[in-house]
Each structure stands twice: as C-alpha cells, then as structure tokens.
Amino acid sequence: MVTTLTSREFNQDTGGAKKAAAQGPVFITDRGRPAHVLLTIEDYLRLTGGHMSLAEALAQADADFDFDPPRMADGIFKATDLD
C-alpha cells in the first residue's frame, strides 16, 4: 500500500507516517509534488541490494560496534639506526 502525505501532515504525525511505512512507501509532497519517500530500513536494504556504507551503518541509532584494535608493545615509532 502506498501512502501520500503533505509535508505538513508528515510534520504533524511523524509516528503515523512511520506506521504507514511498515505497510509500504510513504510519499511526502512539497507544494503538491513528491519530494521525499519514507521507507523501512528493510525495504531500503532490499532496494539497494543489502549494501550499506560504513557511514550509513554507524549513523543508525542502534549501532553498537566493538572496536578494540591491538596495541603495539613498544609503541608506534622505532628509533632510526644511522650506523
């Protein structure tokens, strides 16, 4: 099911727009012309072939990544041997 909302309607009922997006795309119009489309993340990933950039993945509200890079024992720099 496709839903169309004006920008004003979208601003007044964002929760309703999110619920409608669960049923299909929500077109948001500006001055009567389609300007934006609201999709669930599942629909977006399906349309893009499941590819998401690192920036998109990190921008998600529930993103939680463990990052524990290995530490070098003697530090990064090594003294230069000029002999």
N, CA, C and O atoms as a DFTB+ gen file, in Angstrom:
332 C
 N C O
     1  1       0.837      -1.174       0.000
     2  2       0.000       0.000       0.000
     3  2       0.887       1.243       0.000
     4  3       1.824       1.331       0.794
     5  1       0.610       2.184      -0.860
     6  2       1.350       3.433      -0.958
     7  2       0.556       4.530      -0.271
     8  3      -0.651       4.652      -0.477
     9  1       1.237       5.334       0.549
    10  2       0.606       6.446       1.255
    11  2       1.239       7.746       0.775
    12  3       2.446       7.801       0.539
    13  1       0.439       8.779       0.632
    14  2       0.938      10.099       0.267
    15  2       0.525      11.090       1.351
    16  3      -0.642      11.163       1.735
    17  1       1.505      11.850       1.834
    18  2       1.260      12.873       2.856
    19  2       1.859      14.189       2.404
    20  3       2.877      14.213       1.712
    21  1       1.226      15.282       2.796
    22  2       1.846      16.583       2.579
    23  2       2.945      16.753       3.629
    24  3       2.971      16.027       4.623
    25  1       3.835      17.691       3.415
    26  2       4.882      17.968       4.401
    27  2       4.274      18.339       5.749
    28  3       4.782      17.945       6.799
    29  1       3.195      19.091       5.713
    30  2       2.525      19.496       6.952
    31  2       1.956      18.284       7.685
    32  3       2.121      18.156       8.898
    33  1       1.284      17.392       6.948
    34  2       0.741      16.183       7.565
    35  2       1.855      15.329       8.168
    36  3       1.715      14.785       9.263
    37  1       2.961      15.224       7.436
    38  2       4.097      14.453       7.942
    39  2       4.625      15.056       9.240
    40  3       4.880      14.333      10.203
    41  1       4.790      16.369       9.270
    42  2       5.295      17.038      10.474
    43  2       4.348      16.899      11.656
    44  3       4.793      16.809      12.800
    45  1       3.058      16.880      11.394
    46  2       2.076      16.784      12.471
    47  2       1.890      15.364      12.995
    48  3       1.441      15.182      14.126
    49  1       2.228      14.350      12.189
    50  2       2.020      12.960      12.617
    51  2       3.149      12.069      12.110
    52  3       2.926      11.177      11.291
    53  1       4.355      12.316      12.597
    54  2       5.505      11.522      12.187
    55  2       5.321      10.054      12.573
    56  3       5.678       9.156      11.810
    57  1       4.762       9.819      13.757
    58  2       4.513       8.445      14.194
    59  2       3.587       7.706      13.254
    60  3       3.807       6.533      12.952
    61  1       2.553       8.386      12.791
    62  2       1.622       7.777      11.839
    63  2       2.307       7.468      10.516
    64  3       2.026       6.447       9.888
    65  1       3.207       8.353      10.092
    66  2       3.949       8.118       8.854
    67  2       4.844       6.890       8.989
    68  3       4.960       6.093       8.058
    69  1       5.472       6.744      10.152
    70  2       6.327       5.567      10.387
    71  2       5.498       4.289      10.368
    72  3       5.937       3.273       9.830
    73  1       4.305       4.331      10.951
    74  2       3.424       3.159      10.928
    75  2       2.984       2.848       9.499
    76  3       2.925       1.683       9.105
    77  1       2.678       3.884       8.729
    78  2       2.266       3.680       7.336
    79  2       3.411       3.093       6.514
    80  3       3.173       2.299       5.604
    81  1       4.657       3.477       6.824
    82  2       5.817       2.971       6.086
    83  2       5.986       1.464       6.284
    84  3       6.586       0.790       5.448
    85  1       5.460       0.943       7.382
    86  2       5.528      -0.505       7.607
    87  2       4.652      -1.253       6.601
    88  3       4.857      -2.443       6.363
    89  1       3.673      -0.557       6.009
    90  2       2.766      -1.166       5.030
    91  2       3.202      -0.908       3.592
    92  3       2.718      -1.564       2.670
    93  1       4.118       0.046       3.395
    94  2       4.583       0.389       2.050
    95  2       5.185       1.775       2.054
    96  3       5.178       2.445       3.086
    97  1       5.707       2.219       0.927
    98  2       6.365       3.525       0.869
    99  2       5.402       4.669       1.182
   100  3       4.213       4.612       0.868
   101  1       5.952       5.707       1.810
   102  2       5.183       6.916       2.125
   103  2       5.793       8.062       1.325
   104  3       6.940       8.447       1.552
   105  1       5.024       8.598       0.396
   106  2       5.470       9.738      -0.393
   107  2       5.108      11.010       0.345
   108  3       3.971      11.182       0.783
   109  1       6.083      11.907       0.481
   110  2       5.878      13.180       1.162
   111  2       5.996      14.277       0.108
   112  3       6.999      14.377      -0.598
   113  1       4.953      15.094       0.020
   114  2       4.916      16.110      -1.030
   115  2       5.244      17.493      -0.480
   116  3       4.984      17.805       0.683
   117  1       5.820      18.305      -1.350
   118  2       6.024      19.738      -1.110
   119  2       5.315      20.471      -2.228
   120  3       5.645      20.304      -3.402
   121  1       4.329      21.293      -1.855
   122  2       3.551      22.059      -2.833
   123  2       2.933      21.153      -3.903
   124  3       2.886      21.501      -5.083
   125  1       2.459      19.981      -3.458
   126  2       1.759      19.070      -4.349
   127  2       2.642      18.156      -5.181
   128  3       2.131      17.323      -5.929
   129  1       3.953      18.295      -5.068
   130  2       4.860      17.457      -5.859
   131  2       5.625      16.515      -4.938
   132  3       6.084      16.938      -3.877
   133  1       5.774      15.240      -5.320
   134  2       6.543      14.307      -4.491
   135  2       7.966      14.828      -4.288
   136  3       8.649      15.200      -5.243
   137  1       8.401      14.846      -3.021
   138  2       9.727      15.368      -2.707
   139  2      10.587      14.355      -1.952
   140  3      11.811      14.362      -2.077
   141  1       9.947      13.489      -1.172
   142  2      10.674      12.522      -0.359
   143  2       9.893      11.217      -0.288
   144  3       8.687      11.179      -0.534
   145  1      10.603      10.156       0.051
   146  2       9.953       8.855       0.259
   147  2      10.462       8.292       1.573
   148  3      11.669       8.258       1.812
   149  1       9.551       7.852       2.422
   150  2       9.891       7.217       3.691
   151  2       9.719       5.714       3.529
   152  3       8.662       5.234       3.119
   153  1      10.796       4.968       3.865
   154  2      10.790       3.512       3.769
   155  2      11.276       2.920       5.081
   156  3      11.985       3.579       5.842
   157  1      10.896       1.681       5.342
   158  2      11.511       0.972       6.459
   159  2      12.939       0.622       6.050
   160  3      13.254       0.584       4.861
   161  1      13.794       0.368       7.023
   162  2      15.176       0.006       6.703
   163  2      15.215      -1.300       5.919
   164  3      16.074      -1.481       5.055
   165  1      14.296      -2.206       6.213
   166  2      14.243      -3.479       5.483
   167  2      13.953      -3.250       4.002
   168  3      14.594      -3.849       3.138
   169  1      12.982      -2.376       3.712
   170  2      12.672      -2.066       2.311
   171  2      13.845      -1.372       1.635
   172  3      14.160      -1.661       0.481
   173  1      14.487      -0.463       2.347
   174  2      15.646       0.243       1.786
   175  2      16.757      -0.746       1.433
   176  3      17.316      -0.689       0.338
   177  1      17.076      -1.653       2.361
   178  2      18.136      -2.624       2.105
   179  2      17.774      -3.560       0.958
   180  3      18.642      -3.941       0.173
   181  1      16.509      -3.929       0.855
   182  2      16.059      -4.774      -0.246
   183  2      16.251      -4.053      -1.575
   184  3      16.698      -4.653      -2.553
   185  1      15.913      -2.764      -1.611
   186  2      16.043      -1.994      -2.848
   187  2      17.491      -1.736      -3.241
   188  3      17.809      -1.659      -4.428
   189  1      18.367      -1.604      -2.256
   190  2      19.772      -1.314      -2.541
   191  2      20.608      -2.577      -2.645
   192  3      21.828      -2.499      -2.794
   193  1      19.977      -3.733      -2.569
   194  2      20.717      -4.983      -2.659
   195  2      21.414      -5.340      -1.360
   196  3      22.323      -6.170      -1.355
   197  1      21.004      -4.726      -0.257
   198  2      21.582      -5.051       1.043
   199  2      22.896      -4.362       1.324
   200  3      23.529      -4.636       2.343
   201  1      23.316      -3.480       0.451
   202  2      24.589      -2.797       0.646
   203  2      24.386      -1.523       1.446
   204  3      23.499      -0.722       1.153
   205  1      25.208      -1.352       2.444
   206  2      25.150      -0.164       3.280
   207  2      26.588       0.299       3.507
   208  3      27.460      -0.511       3.825
   209  1      26.833       1.578       3.346
   210  2      28.180       2.087       3.570
   211  2      28.494       2.090       5.061
   212  3      27.593       1.998       5.894
   213  1      29.758       2.194       5.384
   214  2      30.165       2.252       6.784
   215  2      29.526       3.451       7.469
   216  3      29.080       3.345       8.612
   217  1      29.477       4.591       6.787
   218  2      28.860       5.788       7.366
   219  2      27.379       5.559       7.660
   220  3      26.883       5.992       8.700
   221  1      26.668       4.884       6.755
   222  2      25.254       4.599       6.984
   223  2      25.073       3.642       8.159
   224  3      24.163       3.813       8.970
   225  1      25.932       2.648       8.248
   226  2      25.835       1.691       9.353
   227  2      26.085       2.369      10.691
   228  3      25.375       2.104      11.660
   229  1      27.084       3.241      10.755
   230  2      27.407       3.928      12.007
   231  2      26.354       4.963      12.383
   232  3      26.191       5.280      13.562
   233  1      25.637       5.492      11.395
   234  2      24.634       6.528      11.659
   235  2      23.347       5.967      12.243
   236  3      22.508       6.733      12.716
   237  1      23.171       4.664      12.222
   238  2      21.955       4.076      12.769
   239  2      21.906       4.287      14.270
   240  3      22.921       4.198      14.960
   241  1      20.708       4.567      14.763
   242  2      20.531       4.860      16.190
   243  2      20.940       3.695      17.081
   244  3      21.456       3.916      18.177
   245  1      20.724       2.469      16.639
   246  2      21.035       1.317      17.476
   247  2      22.387       0.687      17.135
   248  3      22.662      -0.449      17.520
   249  1      23.234       1.434      16.407
   250  2      24.544       0.903      16.032
   251  2      25.392       0.679      17.285
   252  3      25.523       1.567      18.127
   253  1      25.958      -0.505      17.392
   254  2      26.807      -0.846      18.525
   255  2      27.917      -1.747      18.013
   256  3      27.717      -2.943      17.800
   257  1      29.084      -1.160      17.819
   258  2      30.202      -1.900      17.283
   259  2      31.304      -1.985      18.313
   260  3      31.654      -0.987      18.943
   261  1      31.858      -3.184      18.487
   262  2      33.026      -3.354      19.342
   263  2      34.259      -3.094      18.502
   264  3      34.430      -3.684      17.436
   265  1      35.112      -2.218      18.981
   266  2      36.342      -1.917      18.270
   267  2      37.461      -1.860      19.292
   268  3      37.544      -0.924      20.087
   269  1      38.312      -2.860      19.265
   270  2      39.421      -2.937      20.204
   271  2      40.674      -3.282      19.412
   272  3      41.064      -4.447      19.336
   273  1      41.310      -2.262      18.818
   274  2      42.479      -2.540      17.984
   275  2      43.628      -3.078      18.826
   276  3      43.758      -2.715      19.995
   277  1      44.462      -3.940      18.249
   278  2      45.603      -4.466      19.005
   279  2      46.596      -3.355      19.324
   280  3      46.789      -2.431      18.534
   281  1      47.215      -3.456      20.483
   282  2      48.202      -2.464      20.907
   283  2      49.603      -2.973      20.604
   284  3      49.889      -4.162      20.741
   285  1      50.460      -2.069      20.196
   286  2      51.855      -2.435      19.949
   287  2      52.601      -2.361      21.271
   288  3      52.420      -1.416      22.039
   289  1      53.420      -3.333      21.531
   290  2      54.140      -3.411      22.814
   291  2      55.121      -2.258      23.000
   292  3      55.195      -1.683      24.085
   293  1      55.866      -1.918      21.969
   294  2      56.903      -0.895      22.108
   295  2      56.495       0.450      21.536
   296  3      57.350       1.318      21.356
   297  1      55.270       0.642      21.256
   298  2      54.826       1.905      20.681
   299  2      54.890       1.872      19.162
   300  3      55.259       0.862      18.565
   301  1      54.527       2.981      18.554
   302  2      54.453       3.043      17.098
   303  2      55.812       3.323      16.472
   304  3      56.139       2.774      15.420
   305  1      56.595       4.169      17.109
   306  2      57.834       4.621      16.499
   307  2      59.011       3.735      16.896
   308  3      59.072       3.217      18.012
   309  1      59.923       3.576      15.977
   310  2      61.147       2.813      16.206
   311  2      62.318       3.744      15.958
   312  3      62.333       4.484      14.974
   313  1      63.276       3.708      16.828
   314  2      64.443       4.577      16.678
   315  2      65.178       4.238      15.378
   316  3      65.310       3.071      15.006
   317  1      65.653       5.287      14.698
   318  2      66.377       5.102      13.426
   319  2      67.816       4.721      13.718
   320  3      68.475       5.337      14.556
   321  1      68.294       3.714      13.029
   322  2      69.699       3.287      13.167
   323  2      70.486       3.926      12.016
   324  3      70.341       3.527      10.861
   325  1      71.316       4.918      12.344
   326  2      72.086       5.640      11.322
   327  2      73.472       5.072      11.106
   328  3      74.218       5.612      10.289
   329  1      73.849       4.023      11.789
   330  2      75.189       3.443      11.626
   331  2      75.256       2.486      10.491
   332  3      76.314       1.916      10.227
